[in-house]
Amino acid sequence: MLPNNELIHKNSIIIYELLSEIKRCSFNEIQSICKLDSVCICLSLIHLIRLDKIQQINTPNGIIYTL
């Protein structure tokens, strides 16, 4: 079952605060630090990208997320 909008918003805040501190994170780093499951992280990242709060950047080492 997919998380509801309230949970997505709550998890988005957690991820945004993490990126505010660390500046750049890979998906795996977000997962290990925040202890969220991959579906919740994906939906929260999509939410933040749609709001123009974060960016997804493709690097030679993989995809990273940053403010």
Z-matrix of the N, CA and C atoms (Angstrom, degrees):
N
C 1 1.438
C 2 1.534 1 109.52
N 3 1.313 2 116.04 1 137.15
C 4 1.462 3 121.18 2 179.77
C 5 1.525 4 110.78 3 -77.08
N 6 1.333 5 117.23 4 146.48
C 7 1.460 6 120.12 5 177.18
C 8 1.530 7 110.70 6 -67.19
N 9 1.311 8 116.26 7 153.75
C 10 1.468 9 120.01 8 178.81
C 11 1.531 10 110.14 9 -81.29
N 12 1.318 11 115.97 10 171.67
C 13 1.466 12 121.27 11 -176.39
C 14 1.518 13 112.63 12 -60.68
N 15 1.313 14 117.02 13 -35.27
C 16 1.469 15 120.26 14 179.71
C 17 1.523 16 110.87 15 -64.10
N 18 1.324 17 116.33 16 -43.19
C 19 1.465 18 120.73 17 179.22
C 20 1.535 19 110.56 18 -67.90
N 21 1.317 20 117.18 19 -39.80
C 22 1.463 21 120.63 20 177.36
C 23 1.525 22 109.62 21 -60.95
N 24 1.317 23 117.24 22 -43.83
C 25 1.467 24 121.16 23 178.79
C 26 1.535 25 111.21 24 -62.78
N 27 1.315 26 116.80 25 -44.17
C 28 1.470 27 121.81 26 179.21
C 29 1.531 28 110.68 27 -60.88
N 30 1.326 29 116.38 28 -45.82
C 31 1.465 30 120.60 29 179.91
C 32 1.528 31 111.40 30 -68.44
N 33 1.324 32 116.29 31 -32.87
C 34 1.469 33 120.41 32 177.17
C 35 1.521 34 110.68 33 -62.72
N 36 1.305 35 116.67 34 -39.21
C 37 1.467 36 120.61 35 177.80
C 38 1.521 37 110.50 36 -64.04
N 39 1.306 38 116.96 37 -41.87
C 40 1.476 39 121.27 38 177.92
C 41 1.524 40 110.23 39 -59.55
N 42 1.327 41 116.98 40 -47.17
C 43 1.463 42 121.38 41 -178.45
C 44 1.532 43 110.46 42 -67.99
N 45 1.316 44 117.30 43 -41.49
C 46 1.466 45 120.49 44 179.34
C 47 1.533 46 110.79 45 -61.94
N 48 1.314 47 117.20 46 -42.87
C 49 1.466 48 120.79 47 177.98
C 50 1.523 49 111.22 48 -63.29
N 51 1.321 50 116.82 49 -38.64
C 52 1.460 51 120.78 50 176.67
C 53 1.528 52 110.18 51 -61.94
N 54 1.327 53 116.99 52 -47.69
C 55 1.460 54 120.58 53 -179.76
C 56 1.529 55 112.01 54 -66.51
N 57 1.320 56 117.10 55 -27.64
C 58 1.465 57 120.74 56 176.10
C 59 1.525 58 110.78 57 -65.34
N 60 1.315 59 115.98 58 -33.38
C 61 1.465 60 121.11 59 -178.97
C 62 1.525 61 112.24 60 -85.92
N 63 1.324 62 116.45 61 -46.94
C 64 1.465 63 121.15 62 -171.44
C 65 1.530 64 112.34 63 -90.87
N 66 1.316 65 118.14 64 -24.98
C 67 1.469 66 126.20 65 178.11
C 68 1.525 67 114.33 66 81.61
N 69 1.327 68 119.13 67 -46.02
C 70 1.469 69 121.58 68 -178.91
C 71 1.527 70 108.97 69 -139.84
N 72 1.330 71 115.58 70 132.65
C 73 1.464 72 120.13 71 179.75
C 74 1.515 73 110.42 72 -144.59
N 75 1.313 74 115.44 73 146.40
C 76 1.456 75 120.54 74 169.70
C 77 1.528 76 108.06 75 -86.51
N 78 1.308 77 115.97 76 168.36
C 79 1.458 78 121.16 77 177.48
C 80 1.528 79 110.24 78 -57.44
N 81 1.339 80 116.30 79 -45.65
C 82 1.468 81 120.38 80 -178.58
C 83 1.523 82 112.32 81 -63.34
N 84 1.326 83 116.85 82 -37.33
C 85 1.468 84 119.92 83 177.23
C 86 1.525 85 110.41 84 -65.72
N 87 1.327 86 116.72 85 -43.28
C 88 1.468 87 120.21 86 177.02
C 89 1.521 88 110.00 87 -58.90
N 90 1.328 89 116.14 88 -45.19
C 91 1.462 90 120.93 89 -177.95
C 92 1.527 91 111.46 90 -63.59
N 93 1.323 92 117.11 91 -43.43
C 94 1.472 93 118.47 92 -177.46
C 95 1.528 94 112.10 93 -72.38
N 96 1.328 95 118.15 94 -32.94
C 97 1.463 96 120.53 95 -179.26
C 98 1.525 97 111.47 96 -79.48
N 99 1.326 98 116.90 97 -45.25
C 100 1.470 99 120.96 98 -174.13
C 101 1.525 100 113.42 99 -84.60
N 102 1.314 101 117.11 100 -19.17
C 103 1.480 102 121.96 101 -179.69
C 104 1.535 103 112.35 102 59.90
N 105 1.347 104 115.77 103 36.31
C 106 1.462 105 120.65 104 175.54
C 107 1.524 106 108.75 105 -101.30
N 108 1.336 107 116.45 106 155.02
C 109 1.461 108 117.46 107 177.23
C 110 1.530 109 109.52 108 -77.29
N 111 1.321 110 116.08 109 163.41
C 112 1.454 111 120.89 110 -171.47
C 113 1.531 112 113.17 111 -63.93
N 114 1.328 113 118.45 112 -34.68
C 115 1.462 114 121.11 113 178.58
C 116 1.528 115 110.13 114 -64.31
N 117 1.319 116 116.77 115 -44.78
C 118 1.471 117 120.88 116 179.11
C 119 1.527 118 111.05 117 -63.05
N 120 1.320 119 116.99 118 -40.81
C 121 1.461 120 120.39 119 178.82
C 122 1.526 121 110.28 120 -64.87
N 123 1.326 122 117.41 121 -47.11
C 124 1.470 123 121.05 122 -179.71
C 125 1.524 124 111.37 123 -58.00
N 126 1.313 125 117.04 124 -48.88
C 127 1.463 126 120.64 125 -178.60
C 128 1.529 127 111.30 126 -65.04
N 129 1.311 128 116.66 127 -37.58
C 130 1.466 129 120.40 128 178.75
C 131 1.525 130 111.24 129 -69.20
N 132 1.331 131 117.13 130 -40.10
C 133 1.460 132 120.30 131 177.07
C 134 1.526 133 110.92 132 -64.18
N 135 1.321 134 117.46 133 -42.93
C 136 1.464 135 121.33 134 177.04
C 137 1.532 136 109.69 135 -59.97
N 138 1.310 137 116.15 136 -44.49
C 139 1.466 138 121.27 137 178.99
C 140 1.537 139 110.59 138 -57.86
N 141 1.320 140 117.12 139 -47.62
C 142 1.460 141 121.63 140 -178.60
C 143 1.534 142 111.86 141 -67.58
N 144 1.321 143 117.06 142 -37.20
C 145 1.466 144 120.70 143 177.91
C 146 1.527 145 110.04 144 -66.25
N 147 1.321 146 117.23 145 -43.19
C 148 1.475 147 121.15 146 178.94
C 149 1.526 148 111.93 147 -62.50
N 150 1.328 149 116.87 148 -33.79
C 151 1.465 150 121.36 149 178.34
C 152 1.530 151 112.41 150 -81.42
N 153 1.332 152 115.88 151 -2.35
C 154 1.463 153 121.87 152 -178.67
C 155 1.524 154 112.29 153 65.49
N 156 1.322 155 116.83 154 30.15
C 157 1.469 156 122.19 155 179.60
C 158 1.526 157 111.52 156 -89.28
N 159 1.341 158 116.75 157 -30.90
C 160 1.462 159 121.17 158 -179.69
C 161 1.523 160 109.25 159 -133.87
N 162 1.325 161 114.18 160 167.27
C 163 1.456 162 121.46 161 176.09
C 164 1.516 163 109.34 162 -123.23
N 165 1.309 164 114.78 163 148.81
C 166 1.466 165 122.18 164 173.12
C 167 1.523 166 105.90 165 -107.87
N 168 1.334 167 116.95 166 123.25
C 169 1.459 168 121.72 167 -175.99
C 170 1.521 169 109.29 168 -121.88
N 171 1.323 170 115.30 169 130.20
C 172 1.461 171 121.21 170 177.29
C 173 1.522 172 108.49 171 -90.33
N 174 1.331 173 117.49 172 118.99
C 175 1.459 174 123.09 173 178.72
C 176 1.523 175 108.74 174 -116.58
N 177 1.331 176 117.78 175 167.58
C 178 1.471 177 119.51 176 176.23
C 179 1.534 178 113.23 177 -59.06
N 180 1.337 179 116.06 178 -24.41
C 181 1.471 180 120.46 179 -179.78
C 182 1.520 181 113.02 180 -92.57
N 183 1.314 182 117.84 181 -0.24
C 184 1.462 183 121.13 182 -179.33
C 185 1.517 184 111.43 183 126.18
N 186 1.301 185 115.61 184 -176.22
C 187 1.455 186 121.95 185 -178.22
C 188 1.513 187 109.93 186 -84.31
N 189 1.351 188 115.68 187 135.27
C 190 1.458 189 120.38 188 174.99
C 191 1.525 190 108.89 189 -124.79
N 192 1.293 191 115.09 190 160.42
C 193 1.467 192 122.93 191 178.34
C 194 1.504 193 108.48 192 -119.30
N 195 1.325 194 115.74 193 137.15
C 196 1.452 195 121.73 194 -177.04
C 197 1.521 196 109.85 195 -149.36
N 198 1.324 197 117.15 196 163.86
C 199 1.468 198 121.15 197 177.56
C 200 1.509 199 110.39 198 -75.46
